[in-house]
Amino acid sequence: MSIEIDVLNANASWPVAEPLLDAVWPRHVVEQLSWGHVKWADADLRVLIDAPDDTGLACHAGVYFRTATWDGRKVEIGGIGGVATRADCRGRGYATLALNAAISTLRHHEAVRFALLFCEPNNEAFYQARGWHRFSGEVYAEQPQGRVRFDAMAPFIFDFTRAPRDGVIDLCGLPW
C-alpha cells in the first residue's frame, strides 16, 4: 500500500481540501477557540495526502510564501498552516509526512530564510519533536482592523539559513 502526497496550487485544490478542514475544524468549534476571530491568509500551495484505503483526503498542510520583516529588515519566509488530519486517520504519521513535504517545498525556494507556523499549546511538543523552535519575540500581522500583535497562537520557527529566536517579525500581511 502506497501513500500519495501531492503539492498543488492552493486555489485549484481548495474544493478537495475544504471538506477536510471543515470536518477537523467545524465552524461552531472554531468560534470558541482563541483564534476563531482571526482572518487568515489563503495558502499559496497545499500538501494533500490521500488515505491509502481510497476513502479520500487524509491530511492537509497549507504552504505560504511571504516577504516579511525581522527586526526591521526584509526577509523571505515560508509559512505552514492549516495542518489537519481526518479523525479516523490520526496516529499514522500523515501530519509528519505533510509537514516534511511542506518543508521540502519551502527549501526548494532558495530565497526562503526560515519557516514559521503558529500552533496551539497541545501541538507544541509535536512540532518541537520535528525540529521546530519556539519564537520568543513578537509577531505582527494584518487583520481587518489594521496591524496587530499576533498572539492568538504560539509562533514556531524552522531554521533554513536564518534561525530567529527573538526580535520582531512583521508578517506584512495576514497570518496563516
C-alpha positions as CSV (number, residue, x, y, z in Angstrom):
1,M,0.0,0.0,0.0
2,S,1.5,3.4,-1.0
3,I,0.7,6.9,0.2
4,E,0.1,9.6,-2.3
5,I,1.4,13.1,-1.5
6,D,0.5,15.9,-3.8
7,V,1.7,19.5,-3.6
8,L,-0.9,21.6,-5.6
9,N,-1.9,25.1,-6.4
10,A,-3.9,26.2,-3.4
11,N,-6.8,27.8,-5.2
12,A,-7.3,24.9,-7.6
13,S,-7.1,22.3,-4.8
14,W,-9.4,24.2,-2.4
15,P,-12.5,22.1,-3.4
16,V,-10.6,19.0,-2.3
17,A,-9.2,20.5,0.9
18,E,-12.3,22.4,2.2
19,P,-14.4,19.4,3.3
20,L,-11.4,18.0,5.4
21,L,-10.8,21.4,7.0
22,D,-14.5,21.8,7.8
23,A,-14.6,18.4,9.3
24,V,-11.5,18.9,11.5
25,W,-12.5,22.5,12.5
26,P,-16.3,22.9,12.3
27,R,-17.4,26.5,12.4
28,H,-19.2,26.1,15.8
29,V,-16.0,24.8,17.3
30,V,-13.7,27.4,15.7
31,E,-15.8,30.2,17.0
32,Q,-15.0,29.1,20.6
33,L,-11.2,28.9,20.0
34,S,-8.6,31.6,20.8
35,W,-8.0,32.0,17.1
36,G,-11.7,31.8,16.0
37,H,-11.9,35.5,15.2
38,V,-8.7,35.6,13.1
39,K,-8.8,36.4,9.4
40,W,-6.3,34.0,7.8
41,A,-4.3,34.3,4.6
42,D,-5.1,32.0,1.7
43,A,-2.4,29.3,1.1
44,D,-0.2,29.5,-2.0
45,L,0.2,25.7,-2.2
46,R,-1.4,22.8,-0.5
47,V,0.1,19.5,0.6
48,L,-2.6,16.8,0.3
49,I,-2.3,13.2,1.4
50,D,-4.9,10.7,0.3
51,A,-5.8,7.8,2.6
52,P,-4.2,4.6,1.2
53,D,-7.6,2.9,1.5
54,D,-9.2,5.2,-1.1
55,T,-11.5,6.9,1.5
56,G,-10.5,10.4,0.4
57,L,-8.2,13.1,1.7
58,A,-6.5,12.1,5.0
59,C,-4.3,15.1,5.7
60,H,-3.7,18.7,4.6
61,A,-1.0,21.4,5.1
62,G,-1.0,24.9,3.6
63,V,2.2,26.4,2.3
64,Y,2.8,30.2,2.2
65,F,5.5,32.4,0.8
66,R,5.9,36.0,2.1
67,T,8.2,38.9,2.1
68,A,8.1,39.9,5.8
69,T,10.4,41.8,8.1
70,W,12.5,40.5,11.0
71,D,13.9,43.3,13.2
72,G,13.0,45.8,10.5
73,R,14.9,44.1,7.7
74,K,13.1,42.5,4.8
75,V,13.3,38.7,4.7
76,E,11.7,36.0,2.6
77,I,9.9,33.5,4.8
78,G,7.9,30.4,4.3
79,G,4.8,29.5,6.3
80,I,3.0,26.4,7.1
81,G,-0.6,26.5,8.3
82,G,-3.8,24.5,8.4
83,V,-2.2,21.2,9.3
84,A,-5.1,18.9,9.7
85,T,-5.7,15.2,9.7
86,R,-9.0,13.5,9.4
87,A,-10.0,12.0,12.8
88,D,-10.1,8.4,11.6
89,C,-6.6,8.8,10.0
90,R,-4.7,10.2,13.1
91,G,-1.8,8.4,14.6
92,R,-0.5,7.1,11.3
93,G,2.2,9.7,10.6
94,Y,0.3,11.6,8.0
95,A,0.8,15.0,9.6
96,T,4.5,14.4,9.8
97,L,4.6,13.4,6.1
98,A,2.6,16.5,5.2
99,L,4.9,18.7,7.3
100,N,8.0,17.2,5.8
101,A,6.6,17.7,2.3
102,A,5.8,21.3,3.1
103,I,9.3,22.0,4.5
104,S,10.8,20.3,1.4
105,T,8.7,22.6,-0.8
106,L,9.9,25.7,1.1
107,R,13.5,24.6,0.9
108,H,13.3,24.4,-2.9
109,H,12.7,28.2,-2.9
110,E,16.2,29.4,-2.2
111,A,15.1,32.8,-1.1
112,V,13.2,31.5,1.9
113,R,15.3,32.0,5.0
114,F,13.2,30.3,7.6
115,A,9.7,28.8,8.1
116,L,7.1,30.0,10.5
117,L,3.9,28.4,11.8
118,F,1.5,29.0,14.7
119,C,0.2,26.3,16.9
120,E,-2.0,25.7,19.9
121,P,-0.4,24.5,23.2
122,N,-1.5,20.9,22.7
123,N,0.5,20.7,19.5
124,E,3.8,22.3,20.7
125,A,5.5,19.0,21.6
126,F,4.6,17.6,18.2
127,Y,6.4,20.5,16.4
128,Q,9.3,20.6,18.7
129,A,9.9,16.9,18.2
130,R,10.2,17.6,14.4
131,G,12.8,20.4,14.7
132,W,10.7,23.5,15.2
133,H,11.7,26.1,17.8
134,R,9.6,28.5,19.8
135,F,10.0,32.1,18.8
136,S,10.0,34.2,21.9
137,G,9.8,37.6,20.2
138,E,6.8,39.5,18.9
139,V,4.9,38.8,15.8
140,Y,2.7,41.3,14.0
141,A,0.2,40.7,11.3
142,E,-2.6,42.4,9.4
143,Q,-6.2,42.0,10.4
144,P,-9.3,43.8,9.2
145,Q,-8.8,46.4,12.0
146,G,-5.2,47.0,10.9
147,R,-1.7,45.9,12.1
148,V,-2.0,43.9,15.4
149,R,0.4,42.0,17.6
150,F,-0.5,38.4,16.7
151,D,-0.7,36.3,19.9
152,A,-3.6,34.0,19.2
153,M,-1.3,31.1,19.0
154,A,2.4,30.4,19.7
155,P,4.9,31.1,16.8
156,F,7.4,28.4,15.9
157,I,10.4,28.6,13.6
158,F,12.1,26.0,11.4
159,D,15.6,27.0,10.5
160,F,16.9,27.2,7.0
161,T,19.6,29.9,6.5
162,R,18.4,32.0,9.4
163,A,17.4,30.9,13.0
164,P,15.5,33.7,14.6
165,R,14.5,33.0,18.3
166,D,13.5,36.6,19.3
167,G,13.1,40.0,18.0
168,V,10.1,41.3,16.0
169,I,8.7,39.6,12.9
170,D,6.1,41.5,10.9
171,L,4.2,39.2,8.5
172,C,3.4,42.3,6.3
173,G,0.0,40.6,5.7
174,L,-2.5,38.2,7.1
175,P,-1.3,35.3,9.3
176,W,-1.5,31.7,8.2
